[in-house]
Amino acid sequence: MLLAEMTSPEVDALDRGKTLFVMALSPLEVHGPHLPLGTDVWIAEEIRDRALEKIGERHPELDYVLFPPYYVGSDTIPGSIEVDSRAINLVLRANASFLAARGFRYLLVTDNHGGPRHQIATAKAVKRLYEKDGFQIIAPFLSFFRRMVELDPELLARLGAGRGACGDDEDSHAGLNETSLMLRTFPAEVRPQWRDLPRVSINPRRWPSLVMGTIGRLLSFLGAEELGKDLSHAGLMLSWVTEKQPSTYIGEPCGASPEAGERMLDAFSYEAAVAVDAALAGKPPYHTPLGWSLRVIEPSR
């Protein structure tokens, strides 16, 4: 069902414990010269649809209500539409509160954007709604993206991929991974020059990466491993986006393939289904996304 087409009585007639609301949320963002601005939301919608297929096999009793897609995101790359991260937090809280006030319990949010404050704002909304209303905002990309960036061995084995090919720091934007996702889902929207785009890497010798990376390694050595990793990751990303003319893609688009995109879509949608399993079982929906130890940088409550 589509929420925008339903009347208020029709919404209220739904079974509170057997209705899963679903929202795709990501920014309009520059993705190289070869992918459309809507790439992240389109991929989030594809993940949504695949996840619902998997969830339906495991929980045939559930009904699904789809929100319209939200084209909003923070910490986008230069030249994109940038939204204050507090807006992400407030949008999620407003929609979840609308549902919680009517007695509903579950909202699955699919996303494909790794902006640090974007993810932190999402995680704060998840935590706030669960503590306030016992409402479950299920946001699997918060954990999945961390696994991608930290090169989780189990995920890499599932993908048949390695460093620089799984959405990690060496493939962080519109590179092999996201080009593969689009080749699998919307091949007609991928511009032909993707085949000729060489690998572009972030310069790790710029001052943000050198300074923050050094501090991060020291913190990790002293036992603050999560803080150290978050600081090092943030330094590398800042080394990219603070350049005078930053590249609009990072990675190797010309190495992409529909097959790699299929494996990533299957892995992500499976993780979303597992997250819904956990929510239905009553497990808290908390996440520690990349940057969570630096959450003071994100002003949402």
Residue, then its C-alpha position, 0 to 999 in steps of 0.5 A: m500500500l502507498l501511504a500517500e494514497m490512503t485515507s486516515p481511517e484506512v491507515d487506522a484500520l491496519d493491524r498494529g503488530k503486523t504492519l511494516f512501514v517503509m521509507a527510502l531516504s537519501p540525498l540528491e547528490v553528484h555521482g561523477p559524470h556518469l551517474p544521475l543525482g538520484t542514484d542513492v535514492w534509486i538504489a535505496e528503493e531497489i533495496r527496499d523492494r528486494a528486502l520486502e521480498k525476503i521479509g515476505e518469505r519469512h513473515p507472510e503475515l505482514d502488510y507493507v505501507l510505503f512512504p514516498p521517497y525522501y530526497v534529503g541528505s547531509d554531508t553530501i559532496p560539493g556541488s550537491i544538494e546539502v541539507d542540515s543533518r538536523a533536518i534528517n533527524l527531524v524528518l525521521r522523528a516526525n514520521a515515526s512519531f506520526l506512526a507511534a501516536r497511532g499505535f504502530r511499531y515498525l518503520l524500515v528505512t532504506d538508505n544508500h548515503g554514508g555522510p557521517r552526520h547524516q548517519i549520526a542524525t539517523a542513529k540519534a532518531v532511532k535511539r530517541l524514538y525507541e527510548k521515548d515510545g518503544f518505536q522501532i526505526i529499523a535502519p540497516f545501512l547504519s551497520f552495513f556501511r560500517r561493515m563495508v568501510e571496515l572490510d568485514p571478512e564475512l561481507l567480503a566473502r559474500l560479495g567476492a570482493g576485496r579492498g577498493a571494490c566494496g564501497d570502502d574508503e578506496d571506493s567510497h563514491a560513484g566508483l566500482n560499487e555504486t556503478s555496479l549497483m546502477l548497472r544492475t538496477f538502472p543500466a539505461e541511466v548509466r552514461p557511456q563514459w563509465r567505461d573510460l573513467p580511470r581509478v581516482s583515489i583520495n590523497p592521504r597525504r593532505w593535512p586532514s588525513l595526516v593529522m587526524g590519521t596520526i591521532g586516530r592511530l595513537l588512540s587505537f594504540l591506547g585502547a580507544e579503537e572505535l574513536g581512532k577508526d572514526l577519526s582516521h576515516a573522517g580525516l581521509m574523507l575531509s582530505w577529499v572534500t576539502e580539495k579546491q576541485p574535489s573529484t566527483y567520484i572515488g574508485e574505479p567505475c570502469g571495473a564495475s559489472p552488473e554481477a557485482g551489483e547483484r551481489m551487493l544488492d542481495a547482501f544489503s537486502y538480506e541484512a535489512a531482512v535480518a534487521v526486521d527479524a530482530a525488531l519483530a523479536g523485540k531487540p533494541p534497534y540501536h546502531t553505532p554507525l561510523g562516526w558515532s564516537l564523534r557524535v558531538i559534531e552532529p547537533s541533533r538531540 
